[in-house]
Amino acid sequence: MTVGDAIGESEPVMLMAIENLGPGGWPHLETGVLVLALCGAFSLGVSKTGFPGLALINVLIIAQLFGAKNSVGIILPLLVVCDIIVYPLFRKYASWKALWPLIPTSVIGVVAGYFLLDAIDELTARRLIGLIILLMLGLQLLRARKKDFLEALPDSRQFRWASGLTIGISTMLANAAGAAYSIYALVRKTPKHEFLGIGARLFLFLNIFKLPFLGKLDLINPQSLKLDLILLPAVIVGILSGRKLIALVPQRTFEILLYGFSTVAGVYLLLFRGPGG
């Protein structure tokens, strides 16, 4: 199977892997599928080194290969591992107390996202993930182009509530809330190092909090965890090599490629049925 064949599968590969187990009950993945999945996991690891937008690439690849709803449960344990590895690097820059303005509404958003994820079908989940990718991309562009405007906005209670709900719902439905948190931090005029420290704590807390919900939906299960173990080395390599690799790519070129790819990804998930369509 080629990489192109993997993208054009008639049904999500996760379903095929469940029915076609290798030795010891491990998922059997064709070479093209495995290469794409490892690329997605690698981009997730690199995203934790300072370029959170790269995580959108992982969201697209895993959703396309394994199904939109399955992808949420596949990605989350990998994110928890990333957060545990990265947290010590930024622990000194903030305190847990700084999270309190976001925690209550983010938790409400996660719970709301849980009920929504339980109620929707695969196609709706796919379109929601596409919509969230485009929303996060729009927020990234707003942050880059209108930084002074955002910093001038009032930091109101309503803004904090809206930010928390957006972060909670988007992280539950698509594991993609980095841009929403960035906007929140800009409006609050959060210093760079404190931004990193609060973010490390926030997503470590939320991602661990989400685990039992996705387990209840059977989106995290023995099969998905075995797949995570296959992908985990690529995540770790991405974390360890991310800064060196990013230094080789001019910032402007990197941003153009990222925004272009994210736009295509979001539109594709939103408008096309994809696997099984």
PyMOL commands that set and color helices and strands:
alter all, ss='L'
color gray80, all
select helices_A, chain A and resi 3-7+13-19+23-25+31-47+52-66+68-93+96-99+103-119+122-145+147-152+157-174+178-187+192-216+222-247+251-271
alter helices_A, ss='H'
color red, helices_A
deselect
rebuild
show_as cartoon
